[in-house]
């Protein structure tokens, strides 16, 4: 869940659980699409702090959770000792024909190059196995990121394309990747999902949790001022009745090996 950003482990697992639990809550709908069956072996790719892996476990599934963040994996292990969790890179999966399904919530938009993850997922699945995933799609949080980039430039800093950590594809782009490695894409959906952020500092917390790479090379005091300017400029657009609403746009896909 929201993982695989570079090599530095920037994830605050406690902040994630306390202020960004919506990631797992929305993921429960994806579990319904997965429709796990008792006895299946399922890989939770981007397991975060383990909540959805535990949901799968309670369905009678043999689940393995992996995440590129050691902080997240440690938190998952401390919460759910009955489930195997491990640190692993989504672009370098070592499984072969092992899983009935690969489940991934709010992760694949972090993974680059995306084709390497799709190849690894495909080889991890048994014949007839399925990938069920949801992640950020084209236009995801664009109101927020456009304003951050504008404020960075207004502060006199250059913003390089490599600082943008996410891959937000269209349905066509991601379906093409899946089909290139052999998947039969049976479901693809792109939809708006306005997302409430927790508390008066919800936008600031979201930026600090997920957007750190946008500020590479910028001093901390300048970063704080930029975020404050972003809050001011987006208040009329994204702040409604005391609640910040992020402009999430999501993709859901199902592919069969």
Secondary structure, 3 states (H helix, E strand, C coil): CCCCCCCCCCCCHHHHHHHCCHHHHHHHHHHHHHCCCCCCEEEEECCCCCHHHHHHHHCCCEEEEEECCHHHHHHHHHHCCCCEEEECCCCCCCCCCCEEEEEEECCHHHCCCHHHHHHHHHHHEEEEEEEEEEEECCCCCHHHHHHHHHHHHHCCCCCCHHHCCCCCCCHHHHHHHHHHHCCEEEEEEEEECCEEECCCCHHHHHHHHHCHHHHCCCCHHHHHHHHHHHHHHHHHHHEECCEEEECCEEEEEEEEC
